[in-house]
Amino acid sequence: MSTRKQWLLLGLLGGLWAGLMLWAVAVTPEPEHVPLKYVTGQKASREAGRGQSEAGLKVHVDLLEAGQRQAGRAFVSPKNIFAALPSDELTKKVAAARQKHAAASPAAPPPPGPTPEELAAQAAQAELAQFRYLGYLSRQGRNEAFLSKGKELHIVRPGETIEQRVLVKTITPTTVVLQEPHTQVEKTVSLTGEGK
C-alpha cells in the first residue's frame, strides 16, 4: 500500500469517526432540568427526605420478638467434642488398669533432687549466659571487651569484676571467659555477629 493510499484511508476513518461523534451529540436528548426543592436557610422536614417507595413500609415488632424467642430456644450451650465420653464401663476399666499397675510395680523412691552445690552452679550458669560479647578493643597493649547484660553495657578488662559477682578471666578478639568466683563456674562467651 502506498503512502498516498494510507493517508487517504486515515482521512476517511477520521471523517467517519467525526461523523459518528456529531450524530451521537445530535441524537442525545437534552437533560431534563428540574427546579430544586431545597432553599438555603430552610430546615428540611423529615418527610421531604424520604422517598415515595418507603412510605408504605412498617416494622412488625411482634415478628421480630417471635424470631428472637425461637432463636433462644434453639441455642444450646456448645459441646466439647474432644472430651471423653462418659460411660460407666470405661470408668471401671480405667480404675481397674490403674489398680493393676499400682499393684504390679512396687513404689520406688523418688530420685534424689539436686544438691545445693548443683543448684548454685545452675544459677551461676544462668547468670553467665545473660552476657553478650559485643566488641573488642586493644589500646596501649591492654585488651578491653564490651559486654552487655540486658540493657546494661559494661567495658571491662581482664581481672575486673562485673556487678561484684562475675570475674573477667581472659579477653581475646573472639571470646571472653567469665567466671563466677563462689562456684568456680566458667562460661566462654563468643563475639556476637552483626546479624544476631
Phi, psi and omega in degrees: 000134184278166181297322181296319179293323178297317179293321179296317178295319178297316178296319179297315178294320177297317178295319178298317179296315180297320179296319178296321179296316179297317179299317180297321179290321182289324184280330183294126181288155179291138179295147182283134179259124180238132180292146179284145179272333184280133177245135182301133179098343179272150174272133180283139178279159181293323183288331183292329182281344183272144178280166181291332184289338183274351187298326184268003183279140177223150177261125179262096183294326181298322177292323178296315179295322179296320178296322179292320178296319180294320178294324178295323178289327183284338183283129176233144181301143185293150180262149175273105184284350181262355181286150178290147180288132179282118175214140181296323182296316180295318180297318179295319180296317180295317179297318180295320180294323178294317179296319180296318180293320180294323180287326183287324183254124179291151181292113180272145179293145180295149181296148181293144179283173180291148180285164177301327178293319179294321177297319179294321179294321178295319179295320179294317177300318180295320180292318180292331181289346180281346183276142176237137180267111186263328184192167185227141179218132176238112177225136182054039176076007181246130180273138176230147179236146175255112181244148175233147174223105186068239179260001182270142178244132181236132173251114190231161175238163178300137179094348179276158176249147179251127178055028180055021180227341186235126180261135176269110183278301182222153177230127173235170179299339183245341183218159172228134178256120179251149180222139172266114191297326185290318182260351182063024178281131179246151178220129175263120182255124181273156179297130182283131178285167182293327184276357184262000000 
